[in-house]
Amino acid sequence: MEAIKILEGKPNLNWEYDEEADVLYVSVGEPHPALGVDIGEGVILRYDEKKGEVVGLTVIGVKARLLKELEAESFPSHSVAEERGKYRSKKRK
């Protein structure tokens, strides 16, 4: 089996968050077609078979995961609702 290249050098990372679907898309360079490999727990690795390298990552349920973790933490001086307000995503244009 050949070695898989994962973020060699200083790659240009692009990302987009779909708030309605609660999905984060991360691409190495400009997004392009690739094989999607479900690696579990709502994470899909995008892999370019010809180049033998990872070209992206899709994370399903990012906001839900964050809120779940925030609720598990204790915030002595403010509420989880205040934390939610601080981290509301802004729609990109």
WOSUL-V651011 format. One record per backbone hydrogen bond with DSSP energy under -1.0 kcal/mol. CO is the residue of the C=O (numbers start at 1). NH is the residue of the N-H. Records with the same first field share a line. If there is no record, write none. Layout:
CO->NH, NH
//
This chain:
5->54
12->29
14->27
16->25
18->22, 23
22->61
23->18
24->59
25->16
26->57
27->14
35->47
37->45
40->43
42->60
43->39
44->58
45->37
46->55, 56
47->35
48->52, 53
52->5
53->48
55->28
56->46
57->26
58->44
59->24
61->65
62->66
63->67
64->68
65->69
66->70
67->71
68->72
69->73
79->83
80->84
81->85
82->86
83->87
//
